Amino acid sequence: MGEKTILVWFRNDLRIHDNEILSEAIRRADKVLPVYVFDPYYFKTSASGVLKTGSFRARFLLESVADLRANLQQFGAELLIRTGDPAEVLTQLAEEYQISEVYHHREVAPEETDVSEKVEAALWKMKLNLRHFIGHTMYHKEDLPFPIKDIPDSFVTFKKKVERDSNVRQCVTSPEQILIPEITDAGELPTLADLGVPEPIDDTRATNHFIGGETEALNRLEQYFISQHNCGQKTGKNTGGIASCLSPWLALGCVSPRQVYWEVVKHRGTLQNADALMLELLWRDYFRFMFKKHGQKYFRAEGFNDEAPQPASNQDELFEHWKTGETGVPFIDAAMHELNATGYISNYSRQAVATYLTKELQVDWTRGALYFEEKLIDYSPASNWGNWAFVAGVGNDTKSNRYFNAAKPANQLDSKSDFISTWLPVSA
């Protein structure tokens, strides 16, 4: 038997710490081959000019991949970067580097699981195994007090049972060194232009500046505990706890939910809103497990109900006003201007604009979800589609509002505030 080399396929787990696919591959193989594949599918533009991945998120992703490469190099390793169909790229590399197995983290949303299945089928033809790991949630699927098919649809029930009967696992140990095979061509990091995505324009009014990568994620986590006022926002009920800061890094796995959880536990004595943070992480878990259970139902206008809410007859026009921030409701318009200019808005703003679009304008909620998918820097399929279905009242749980940052009706939203004067253009 020659050397055993395991290919580690990075996707939304762009970190070295608490990364089971990396630590297991190091433990089980003589050499590991870290790989990231840019899949053109995620950078396409629809006929109507909508980008699948907007400028801010695409830039954040490139920064995160560059940071992963730099961090691997600190361990004497390297990240192979390729652009193309993952099934073709990975089979090619498996042949070139005489790979014995491929490791990756399992995803839950249909597009992502389709990619895994294609890769698995292609590798299988070469008699190679694609080994799946679970690493995107705070609670491990195997430690839940129920099988996925029996997960309570009610968030309240889910929360009560999980907090009572499950424990969060410790983080996996970080590698001491990473041995790789000799690499002939590591590959260049593509530019936004290579991917067909326009450069984002940074707005001077933005209060959050997100730089992709594990280095920045760990730095932010530390700063959070030092500053404790949530990225310049007061720690009020409506800032959405952790979502105010760490969500972009959590979405790409630059930091794991477990790492955040254990840091919170460590600082609990001095943290005012530890519970709000834990709640955010739990909602993330809940939506991921719900996706695992219900899958495609989250992408239908009727959701879990038998019928979709009746949309307004002029919904095209109403949707246009909403997305361009021209509804005439100051708070909603300010929030949409901020989203369009920065790729990020607070959790409270998200609930407010989603509630307004679905309940007051009566526009098909899936349009809003697709718009967020393009624009949000921290887009993650389960949280985005799960949240929108919840707000639209077609989710699998219509009753957990007590734990949900339910937004006020439009007539009760602020009409004058620093936020509005910052983001709302003064009409001539």
C-alpha positions in Angstrom: 0.0 0.0 0.0 1.3 3.4 -0.9 0.6 6.7 0.9 -3.0 7.5 1.7 -4.1 10.9 0.5 -7.5 12.4 1.4 -9.0 15.3 -0.5 -10.7 17.8 1.8 -13.4 19.6 -0.2 -14.1 23.0 1.4 -17.5 24.6 0.8 -19.2 26.6 3.6 -16.7 25.7 6.2 -13.8 28.0 5.4 -11.9 27.6 8.6 -9.1 25.6 10.2 -10.3 25.6 13.8 -13.2 23.2 14.8 -13.2 21.7 11.3 -13.9 18.0 11.5 -13.2 17.2 7.8 -9.8 18.7 8.1 -8.9 17.2 11.5 -10.2 13.7 10.6 -8.4 13.7 7.3 -5.2 14.6 9.0 -5.7 11.9 11.5 -6.6 9.2 9.0 -4.3 9.9 6.0 -0.6 10.4 5.4 -1.3 13.5 3.3 -4.3 15.8 2.8 -5.2 17.8 -0.3 -7.3 20.9 0.6 -9.5 22.1 -2.3 -12.0 24.9 -3.0 -14.0 25.0 -6.2 -15.7 28.1 -7.5 -18.8 26.8 -9.2 -20.0 29.1 -12.1 -23.6 28.1 -11.3 -23.6 30.4 -8.2 -22.4 33.4 -10.2 -24.8 33.4 -13.0 -27.1 36.3 -13.9 -30.8 35.6 -14.7 -32.5 36.8 -17.8 -33.9 39.7 -15.8 -30.4 40.7 -14.7 -30.6 39.3 -11.1 -27.3 38.0 -9.8 -27.4 34.7 -7.9 -24.6 36.0 -5.7 -24.5 39.8 -5.3 -21.3 41.9 -5.2 -20.9 42.2 -1.5 -21.3 38.5 -0.8 -19.0 37.5 -3.7 -16.3 39.8 -2.4 -16.7 38.4 1.1 -16.4 34.9 -0.3 -13.2 35.7 -2.2 -11.7 37.3 0.9 -12.6 34.2 2.9 -11.0 31.8 0.5 -7.9 33.9 0.3 -7.7 33.9 4.1 -8.1 30.1 4.3 -5.3 29.8 1.8 -3.0 32.1 3.8 -3.9 30.2 7.1 -3.2 26.8 5.5 0.1 28.2 4.2 1.0 29.0 7.9 0.8 25.2 8.5 3.1 24.5 5.5 0.0 23.5 3.5 -1.7 25.0 0.5 -5.3 25.4 -0.9 -5.9 24.2 -4.4 -8.3 26.6 -6.1 -10.2 25.7 -9.2 -13.2 27.1 -11.1 -15.7 24.7 -12.8 -18.2 22.0 -12.1 -17.2 20.4 -8.8 -18.0 16.8 -10.1 -15.5 17.3 -13.0 -12.9 19.2 -11.0 -12.9 16.8 -8.1 -12.7 13.6 -10.2 -9.8 15.1 -12.2 -7.9 16.0 -9.0 -8.7 12.6 -7.5 -7.0 11.0 -10.4 -4.1 13.4 -10.6 -3.2 13.1 -6.9 -4.2 9.4 -6.4 -6.8 10.2 -3.8 -8.2 7.5 -1.6 -11.3 9.3 -0.3 -13.0 12.7 -0.4 -14.3 14.4 2.7 -16.9 17.2 2.8 -19.6 18.7 5.1 -23.2 17.8 4.3 -25.5 20.7 3.3 -29.3 20.8 3.6 -30.7 23.0 0.9 -31.7 21.3 -2.4 -29.2 23.1 -4.7 -26.3 22.3 -2.4 -27.3 18.7 -1.9 -27.7 18.2 -5.7 -24.1 19.2 -6.1 -23.0 16.7 -3.5 -25.0 14.0 -5.2 -23.4 14.7 -8.5 -19.9 14.6 -7.0 -20.7 11.4 -5.1 -22.0 9.7 -8.3 -18.9 10.8 -10.3 -16.5 9.6 -7.6 -18.4 6.3 -7.2 -17.6 5.6 -10.9 -14.0 5.8 -9.9 -14.7 3.5 -6.9 -14.1 6.4 -4.6 -16.1 7.3 -1.5 -17.4 10.8 -0.7 -17.6 10.9 3.1 -20.2 13.2 4.6 -19.6 15.1 7.9 -22.1 17.2 9.8 -20.6 20.5 10.9 -22.9 23.4 10.3 -25.0 23.4 13.5 -24.5 24.1 17.1 -26.2 20.9 18.2 -25.0 17.8 16.3 -27.8 16.0 14.5 -26.9 12.7 16.3 -27.3 14.3 19.7 -30.8 15.6 19.2 -33.5 14.0 21.4 -35.4 12.9 18.3 -34.7 11.7 14.7 -34.9 14.4 12.0 -38.3 13.1 10.8 -39.8 13.6 14.2 -38.3 17.1 15.0 -41.1 19.2 16.5 -42.2 21.8 14.0 -42.9 24.3 16.7 -39.7 26.3 17.6 -40.9 26.6 21.2 -41.1 22.8 21.6 -37.9 22.3 19.7 -36.1 24.8 22.0 -37.5 23.3 25.2 -36.6 19.7 24.4 -33.1 20.4 22.9 -32.1 22.6 25.8 -33.3 20.0 28.3 -32.0 16.8 26.6 -29.0 17.7 24.4 -25.5 19.0 24.9 -23.3 20.9 22.5 -20.2 18.9 21.7 -16.7 20.3 22.4 -14.8 21.8 19.4 -12.5 19.4 17.6 -8.8 20.0 18.2 -6.9 22.2 15.8 -4.2 20.7 13.7 -0.5 21.0 14.6 0.7 20.5 11.1 -0.8 19.7 7.8 1.1 17.5 5.3 0.2 17.8 1.7 1.3 16.1 -1.5 3.6 18.0 -3.9 1.3 20.4 -5.7 2.2 21.4 -9.3 -0.5 24.1 -9.8 -2.2 25.5 -6.8 -4.4 27.8 -9.0 -5.1 31.5 -8.8 -7.9 33.0 -6.8 -10.4 34.4 -9.4 -11.3 38.1 -9.4 -14.9 39.3 -9.3 -14.5 40.1 -13.0 -13.5 36.5 -13.7 -16.7 35.4 -11.9 -18.8 37.9 -13.9 -19.7 39.9 -10.8 -19.5 43.7 -10.7 -17.3 45.3 -8.0 -19.3 46.4 -5.0 -19.3 50.1 -4.2 -18.7 50.8 -0.5 -21.1 53.4 0.9 -19.6 55.9 3.4 -22.8 55.6 5.5 -22.2 51.9 6.3 -21.6 51.2 9.9 -20.6 47.6 9.5 -17.5 46.6 7.5 -17.3 42.9 6.8 -14.0 41.4 5.8 -14.2 37.7 4.9 -12.2 34.9 6.5 -11.5 33.0 9.7 -8.9 35.5 10.9 -11.4 38.4 10.9 -14.2 36.1 12.3 -12.1 35.2 15.4 -11.1 38.8 15.8 -14.7 39.9 15.7 -15.7 37.2 18.2 -13.1 38.5 20.6 -14.0 42.1 20.0 -17.7 41.3 20.6 -16.9 40.1 24.1 -14.6 43.1 24.7 -16.9 45.8 23.4 -20.2 44.1 24.1 -22.2 46.7 22.4 -22.9 44.7 19.3 -21.1 46.4 16.4 -22.0 49.9 17.6 -25.6 49.1 18.3 -27.1 49.1 21.7 -27.9 45.7 23.0 -31.6 46.1 22.8 -34.1 43.4 22.0 -34.3 44.3 18.4 -30.7 44.2 17.3 -31.0 40.4 16.8 -28.2 39.4 19.1 -25.5 37.7 17.2 -27.0 38.4 13.8 -25.9 42.0 14.3 -22.3 40.9 13.8 -21.2 37.4 13.1 -23.8 36.1 10.6 -21.7 36.6 7.5 -18.8 34.5 8.9 -21.2 31.9 10.2 -22.9 31.6 6.8 -19.5 30.7 5.2 -18.3 28.7 8.1 -15.3 31.0 8.8 -16.3 30.4 12.4 -18.4 27.4 13.7 -21.6 27.9 15.8 -19.9 25.6 18.4 -17.0 27.9 18.7 -19.4 30.8 19.3 -21.4 28.8 21.8 -18.4 27.8 23.9 -17.1 31.4 23.9 -20.4 32.6 25.1 -20.4 29.9 27.9 -16.9 31.1 28.9 -17.9 34.7 29.1 -21.4 34.2 30.4 -20.9 35.9 33.7 -20.0 39.2 32.1 -22.3 39.1 29.1 -25.5 41.0 29.3 -27.3 39.3 26.4 -25.9 35.8 26.4 -29.4 34.4 26.0 -30.1 36.5 22.9 -27.0 35.2 21.3 -27.8 31.6 22.2 -31.3 32.2 20.8 -29.9 33.3 17.5 -27.8 30.2 17.2 -30.7 28.0 18.1 -32.9 29.6 15.3 -30.1 28.9 12.9 -30.0 25.3 14.0 -33.8 25.0 13.9 -34.1 26.2 10.3 -31.3 23.9 9.2 -33.0 20.9 10.8 -36.4 22.0 9.3 -34.8 22.1 5.9 -33.4 18.6 6.4 -36.9 17.5 7.4 -39.1 19.4 4.9 -36.7 20.4 2.0 -38.5 21.7 -1.1 -41.6 22.9 0.8 -39.7 26.0 1.8 -39.4 27.2 -1.8 -43.1 27.1 -2.7 -45.3 30.2 -2.5 -47.9 28.1 -0.6 -45.2 26.9 1.8 -46.7 24.5 4.3 -50.3 25.6 3.7 -52.4 24.3 1.0 -52.8 27.7 -0.6 -50.5 30.7 -1.2 -51.7 34.0 0.2 -53.7 35.9 -2.5 -51.2 38.4 -4.0 -52.2 41.9 -5.0 -53.1 42.4 -8.7 -50.4 45.0 -9.2 -47.7 43.1 -7.4 -45.0 43.7 -10.0 -45.3 47.5 -9.4 -45.5 47.1 -5.6 -42.4 44.9 -5.5 -40.5 47.4 -7.6 -41.4 50.2 -5.1 -40.3 47.9 -2.2 -37.0 46.8 -3.6 -36.0 50.4 -4.6 -37.1 51.9 -1.3 -39.9 53.9 -2.7 -42.9 52.7 -0.7 -43.4 56.0 1.1 -43.0 54.4 4.5 -39.8 56.0 5.9 -38.5 53.1 8.0 -39.1 50.5 5.2 -37.5 52.7 2.5 -34.5 53.5 4.7 -33.9 49.8 5.4 -34.1 48.9 1.7 -31.7 51.7 0.8 -29.3 50.3 3.4 -29.7 46.8 2.1 -29.1 47.8 -1.5 -26.1 50.0 -0.5 -24.3 47.6 1.8 -25.7 44.0 1.5 -26.6 44.0 5.2 -29.4 45.1 7.5 -30.3 44.3 11.1 -32.5 41.4 12.1 -35.2 43.9 13.1 -35.1 45.6 9.7 -35.4 42.3 8.0 -38.5 41.4 9.9 -40.0 44.8 9.2 -39.4 44.9 5.4 -40.5 41.2 5.0 -43.7 41.8 7.1 -44.4 45.0 5.0 -43.9 43.3 1.7 -46.0 40.2 2.5 -48.7 41.6 4.8 -49.3 45.2 3.7 -48.3 45.1 0.1 -49.5 41.5 -0.4 -46.7 40.6 -2.8 -45.7 36.9 -3.2 -43.2 36.4 -0.4 -40.8 34.2 -2.5 -39.9 37.3 -4.5 -38.7 38.9 -1.3 -36.7 35.8 -0.4 -35.1 35.7 -3.8 -34.2 39.4 -3.6 -32.5 38.8 -0.2 -30.7 35.8 -1.7 -29.1 38.1 -4.2 -28.4 41.0 -1.9 -27.5 39.7 1.6 -23.8 39.3 2.5 -24.8 36.7 5.1 -27.3 34.7 2.9 -27.7 31.2 4.1 -30.5 29.2 2.4 -32.2 27.7 5.5 -32.2 30.9 7.5 -33.3 33.1 4.6 -36.1 30.9 3.2 -37.2 29.7 6.7 -37.5 33.3 8.0 -39.4 34.5 5.0 -41.9 31.6 5.1 -42.3 32.3 8.8 -43.0 36.0 8.3 -45.4 35.2 5.4 -47.3 32.9 7.7 -46.8 29.8 5.4 -44.0 28.2 7.5 -44.2 25.0 9.4 -44.6 26.9 12.7 -47.0 29.9 12.8 -47.0 30.3 16.6 -43.5 30.9 18.0 -43.8 34.7 17.7 -42.8 35.1 21.3 -39.3 34.2 20.3 -39.4 35.8 16.9 -38.5 39.5 16.5 -41.9 40.3 15.2 -41.9 43.7 13.5 -44.6 46.3 14.1 -47.2 47.3 11.6 -46.0 50.0 9.2 -48.0 52.8 11.0 -46.1 52.1 14.2 -42.6 52.1 12.8 -40.4 55.1 13.5 -40.9 57.8 11.0 -38.0 60.0 12.3 -34.7 58.7 13.6 -31.0 58.9 12.9 -31.3 55.7 11.0 -34.0 57.1 8.7 -32.2 60.5 8.2 -29.0 58.5 7.3 -30.5 56.2 4.8 -33.4 58.0 3.3 -32.6 60.3 0.4 -34.0 63.7 0.9 -36.7 64.2 -1.7 -36.3 67.4 -3.7 
